[in-house]
Amino acid sequence: MLAVSAIEAPFRGTLVRTQLLAPLARLRRRRAGFTAEYLALVPWTFFFGRRRPWRTLAANVRRLRRLRDELDRSGIALRVRPVPFPLLPRQYNLSRTQRLLFTAGAFPALLSFLLVRRRYDLVLARSYPAALLAGLARRASGVPYLFDLRGMYPEEGVNAGAFGAGSRDYHDWKRIERRLIGDAARCIVVSRPFAAHVRAIAPGARVDVIPCCVDPDAFRCDEAARARAKAAHALAGRFVLLHLGSFGAPGDRGLAGKYLLRFRRAQPNAVLVVASGTPAFGPAIDRALRDEGLVPGDYRIIHPAGEQVGEVLALGDAGLILERRTANTKVCLPVKLGEYLASGLPVICTPHVEGTAGLVTQYDCGLVVDPDGDEPISRERAFLEQLPRLRRNGFRLVDEVLSIDRCAAQWSETITTALAHREER
């Protein structure tokens, strides 16, 4: 199988490594005769940085070598092909002109792998840009593809401000989306609401739910580490509401602050910690929290590197997934859900994040609440009283649904089904 990602730099972040490469490595160990290669189509400008381009290039080359060594030990060959477009990471949501430029630059690289290199039985395309290429390549090479949607790309483009909801770009992507879903051997989504959404777009679509996974060995509940982390950040004795990673939309930045003020009615010593991996977002997050009425002693904004995520999780007593309703919110099941629960943090989420809220309710491992609503504060008081039980239920959800071994088994089933369907044809 050839796994393909596009407009992502796997050597610079953890998302591709944890949600694509790690499950493939587990799958290879458990499935006899299974071989995989990984093709990363990375825009060449992503190797550089704005302020110190050559130093950033050298650092990325080192990261790439380490990643290649890690994958070699797992039996997965890494191939990286620089492509000319897009120029900036914020252009990930492609307009029509950008889509044409991207396709012209990236499609030959994928096609050469399928026609010139050894024969592949299946292509795994991660997200819409990669699936766009895989769909075109299927017509030229006959190799079927799995479409790993990851999110609602057209709607996310609207949220990011790349194009409008009624624009030609949006409607072009909705047309392409319908074709890619219909032509895929299987579609992979992260939640049940997402599966229903895909089937509504293309009735009869072949859809499998494989949630964002977590490695329980990498994220653990350690009360001694929690005490040390709180002491190091001068938060000893405080109840920490932790928001890890990015926000669903810029308008959600202040929602965590609004919820802190509500939560303090049940737990007066509560404090908010926002851990964002993008320092450039720090000032905007700070302004949003202040606009909600918070003062500096109410919150901390930190910017951990990828390898520091475990240390940051040790700070928390509860993990926040607070998003207002947007077109794509209902399908979300973020990576941090598993990271929170495996680290012993019950989850507080809004009902609008339907994929997450459904699991939190089913396993009774947190609290589903709308900070914009007028719900009784007794729900937070009950949450605080039941923390040990909620924590245990969270561990059970990880074991039964979100663990990397469980997700690797689901990937194996999906691949088996796709290959069997190809043989029938």
N, C-alpha and C positions, 0 to 999 in steps of 0.2 A: 504494500500500500504506500502511496505517496501522500503525505500530509502537507498541505499548502497554507501558508499565511501570507497576507499582503498588507502593506502600509503599516506594519508593526515591526518593532525592533526587539526581537526576543532576548537579545543580549543586554538590553538596557532596562528591562522591567521583569516582573515576576509572573505576570498574568498568563502569558503563553506557556511559560515553563510549568506552572502549577496546574493549568487547566487543559493543556494539550499534550505536552511532552511527558510529564510525569505519569498520566494515565496510560499513554502509549508504552512507556517503559514497563509498567506493571503488566500490561496486556501482553507484551512480547514474552515476558517470563512465564505467564500462565497459559499461553496458547502455542502449542507445538507447531512449528512450521511457519509461524507468522513473522514476516519481516516488514520493516517500515523504514522509509527515508523521509526526511523533513526538508522541504524546500521553503525558504524564507525569501520572499520578494520584498526587499527593503529599499526604499528610496535612498539614493546615495547621499543626499544631504543629511539624512538622519544619523550618519556616522559622525557628523561634526557638531559643534556648538557655536552659538553666536559670539560669545565673549572670548573664549579660548578654543578656537576650532581645532588646532593641531593637538593640543593637550587632550581635548575631548576625543579626537580620533584615536589617539594612542590608547586611551583608557577603554574605548569601545572595542578596539582590536584585542586587547587583553581579555576583556569580558567574553568576546566571541570565541577566543581560544579555549577559555575555561569551559564554556558551554559545549563546544565541540568535543572536548575531552570527556565531559560528563556523559554526553550522549553516546560517544564511542564505547564507554564502559557499559552502557545499557544496550548496546547492539543496534543503535539507531544512527544512520549516517546523516549528517547535517550538510545541506547545500545552501549557500547564500548567494543570491544574485541581485546585485544593485540594479535598480530601475530608475529612470530619469524623473518620474513624476509620481506623487506630488512633491513640492518643495518643502512644505512645513507640516508638522504633525497635526496642526489645527485644520488642515485641509482633508482630513480623513473622510469627512462626509462630502462626497464628490458631487459637484454640479454636473450638468450635461457635458459642457466643454471639458471640464476636468476629467470626467469619466472617460471620454474619448482619448484624451492625452494619456491617461493611466493605462488604458487597454492597449493602446498602440505600443507603449514602452514595455509592458509587462507580459503580454500574451505570448510573444515569441519565446520568452524564457521558459514558460510552462510547456508550450507545445514541443519545444526541443527535447524536454525531458520525456515526454510521452511518446514521441516518434523516433528519437535517435537513441535514447538510452534503453535499458532493459525494459521488458514489458511489465506494466503494472496491471493488477487486477482491479484496483479501486483507487480513487482520489478522495481524500478527506479535505474539504474546503472550509476553512475557518472564517466565518462571517461573509458578508455580501460581496466585497471586492474580490476576494478569492473565489467565491462561487461564480461570480460573473465570468472569470477566466475559465474555471472548470466547466461551466456550461458550454462555452464556445469550443473548448478543447474536446469535449465529448462528441461534438458533431464531426470534428476532424479526425479523432483517433478512435472513437468508439468506447473509450474507457469511462465507465459510469462514475458518478461522484456522490458522496455524502455531503449534505448541506448542513453544516453546524452554524445555525443562525446567530447565536450569541445574544442578539437583541433585535429590536425593531428598527432597522437601519433608516428607513425613510422618515419615521417619526422622530428618531434621534437627531436626524439632520435638521428637522424643524426646531427641535429644542435647542440645538447648538447654534441656531441662527444662520446655518449654511444656505437655506432656502426656505420659502414660505409654504404654508400648508396647502395653498391653492395653486402653487406655481407649477410650471411645466416640469421643472427638475423633480419635484415631489411625485407628480403623476407618472413621469418616466420611470422612476424607481419602483412605484407600485406596480407598473406593468411588468418590469423586469423581475420583480419579486415573485409575482404570480407564475411566471414562466420558470424561474429557477426552482421554485417549490414543486411545481408539477413535473419537471424533468428529473429531479433528484431521485436516486435510488432509495434513499431514506433522508428524512429531515430530522435533525436533532435540536431539541429545545430544552430550556432549563426548568420549566415549570408546567403544571397542568393548564393554567390559564393561557400560557403561551401556545400549548398544543391546540387548544380550542380556537385560538386566534388564527393559527396557520390553517387549520381545516376550514375555517370560515373563508379564508382567502382562496383556497384551492380545494374544494370538496373532493374527497378521495385521496388526499395527500397522505403519504406514508410517514408517520411522525412517531418518534421515540422521545421520551422524557429522560434526560440524563442531567441531573442538577450539577451546579458548580460544586466541585469536590474539595475535600480538605484531608490532609495527612494527619491523623491523630497522633502520630509519633513526633510531628514537628510542632504541634500546638497542644500544650498540656496545662491542666489546672495545678498551680503550685502556690499555696498560700504563703510560703516563706518568700518566694520570689515577689509576690504581690506586696508584701510588707516592705521588702527592700526597695521596690520600685516607687512606692508611695513616699517612703522616707527620702529617697533621692530627689524627688520632685516637690518636697515640702508639702505633701498631701496626706500625711499620716493622720488617721482618724476621720478622714473625709470619705463620703460615698461618691465614687467616681462614675459618672455617666460618660461613656466613651463613644465618640464617633470616629470610626476608622475609615480612611480613604476618601474618595471623592463623594460629592453630593449628586443626587439624581438630576437636579437642575440648579442653576444659580439662585433661583428664588427659594430653594430649600435651605440655604445657608443659615438664615435666621431662625428656622423652625426648631433647631436643636436648642437655641437660646430660649425661645418661647416655651419649650417643653421643660427646660430646667426650672423656670419660675413656677410652673405648675407642680413639678415633682417636689420642690422644696416645701410645699404645703404638707407633704407627707414625711419628708426627710430634710429638715432644715440645713444640715451640714453638707448637702450635695454640692458637687462642683462638676463642671463640664470640661472635658478634655477633647479637643479636636485634633486628630492626628492626620495631617494631610501630607501626602508625599510630594506635593508640588509647592515649593516655597513661594512661587509667584502669586499663588492664590491667597496667601496669608493676609495681606491688607484688606482684600475684599471680604474675607471671612470675618475679620475683626470688625469691620464697619457694620456688617449684617448683624452681628451679635450685639454691638452697642446700640444699634437702631431698635433692638428688642428691649432695651432698658438694662442690659447687663453692664457691670463695671469690671475692671481688670481682675479683681479678686474672685469673680464668679467663674472664670474660665481660664484655660490655658490652650494655646495653639502651638503645636509642635510639628516638626517636619522630619519624621524618621526616614532613614534609607531602608531599602527592601529587607536587608538582613536584620533590621531592628524591630520588625513588626512584632515578634514574640515578646520583646521587652515592653513594648507599648501596651500589648494586650494584658500584660501582668498588672498594669495600672488600674484596669477597669473592674467595676463591680457589676455593671450591666452594659450591654452593647446596644447602640442606637441605629435603627434603620428607619429614619423619618423622612418620608417624601410625600409631597402633595400630589394630587391626581393630575397626571398628564396622559397623553395618548399611549405612552409606552410603560407607564408605571405598573399597570396591572400584571404584566408578564414577568416582572423582575424577581430574580432570586440571586442576590449578589454573593460574591465569593466570601465576603466578610461574615455572612451568616454562619457558615461552618467554622470559621476561625474563632468567632465569638464563642460558640457553643463548646467547641473542643477545648477552649481555654477556661471554661467554667463560668462564662458570662451569659446569664439569661438575656433574652432579646426583648427590646421594646420597639415595636414597629407600628406604622400606621396601617389602617385597613386598606388603603389604596394600593399598597404593595401586595397584591393579592396572592402571588406565588409564595412569598415569604409568610404572610399572615396565615395562609391556610395550613402550612406546616407547623407554625408556632401554636396555633389553636389545636391542631390534631394531636400534637405531642405534649401540649400543656407545658411549654418550656419558656414562657415569657408573657408579655402583655401586649395586646393589640389595642391601641388607643389613638385618638385623633386630637392633637394639640389644638386644632382650630375649633374643636367641638366643645360641648359643655357637659362632659361626662363626670360622674361623681368621683371625688378624690379617694373614696374608699377602695377603688380598684388599685391604686398605687400602694395603699396601706396593706392590702392583702398580698400584693406582689412582694413587699418587703418581708412580710411574715413567712412567706412560702419559698424564700430563696433556695434553701437546700434541696427541696423537692424539685423546683424548677431546674436547678442545675443538673440533678440526676437525669431528669427527663431530656435535657439537652444532650447529654452524653449518649442517651439511647437513640435520639434522632441521628446523631453523627454515625453511630455504629450501623444503624439499619438503612440509612438513606444517603448520607453525605460523605461517607468515608471513601478514600481513593480506591480501596480494594473493591467496594461495592460498585463504584462508578466504572472501574475497569471491567468488571464482569458484565455490566450493561453495554459497554462499548463492544465487548466480544459478541454479545447476542445480536447487536445491530449489524456488525460486520458480517456475521454468519448469515443473517437474513438477507442482506444485500447481495452477497455472493451467490446464495442459493437462487435468488430471483434471477440473477444474471445467467446462471447455468440453465434455468428453465427456458429462458429466451433462446 
